[in-house]
Amino acid sequence: MPSHRLERVRELLKREIGEAIRREIPVEEAGLVTVNNVDVSGDLRNATVFIGILGSAEQQKTGLTLLRNQRSRIQDLVAKAVILKYTPRLRFLVDDSVQRGNRVLDIIADLERQGLSKA
């Protein structure tokens, strides 16, 4: 179980990274980028940012490329907003759990419709 301090740092980083992305990454090119979660190492030197990108497949690919190219800029903006001894090095990963969850809900709804139509 993460410590209370680590949990607070994760939430603060999540909010500030989301703000930095909102300011730096254009929605027209990259789709809507959301920060789903941030996993911070115990020494606060590394952070894995789980992102969701809503948009076309091309926008998702472009969005991830832009995030990886703008990593140092986003990291600098976060460093100015969050005062820590070390600014974590950010690593962006696509989190497709929302899409998978929606797909499961669609399958359940289809099964329910099929069950009702047979009854």
VENVEN-V804648 format. One record per residue. RES is the residue in one letter. PSI is psi in whole degrees, 0 to 359 (NA if undefined). Layout:
<<RES:PSI> <RES:PSI>>
This chain:
<<M:127> <P:152> <S:162> <H:320> <R:315> <L:321> <E:318> <R:319> <V:318> <R:313> <E:320> <L:315> <L:319> <K:313> <R:314> <E:324> <I:319> <G:317> <E:316> <A:318> <I:317> <R:321> <R:326> <E:333> <I:118> <P:131> <V:326> <E:323> <E:317> <A:358> <G:186> <L:114> <V:126> <T:146> <V:110> <N:323> <N:159> <V:128> <D:120> <V:137> <S:160> <G:328> <D:3> <L:21> <R:341> <N:144> <A:130> <T:123> <V:117> <F:118> <I:154> <G:140> <I:116> <L:126> <G:188> <S:167> <A:322> <E:318> <Q:321> <Q:317> <K:315> <T:319> <G:314> <L:320> <T:315> <L:317> <L:316> <R:325> <N:328> <Q:10> <R:312> <S:324> <R:314> <I:319> <Q:319> <D:317> <L:320> <V:320> <A:325> <K:330> <A:330> <V:118> <I:108> <L:160> <K:316> <Y:135> <T:125> <P:144> <R:123> <L:142> <R:127> <F:130> <L:141> <V:129> <D:108> <D:20> <S:326> <V:315> <Q:319> <R:320> <G:316> <N:322> <R:318> <V:317> <L:322> <D:318> <I:316> <I:316> <A:320> <D:316> <L:319> <E:319> <R:319> <Q:321> <G:321> <L:324> <S:334> <K:337> <A:NA>>
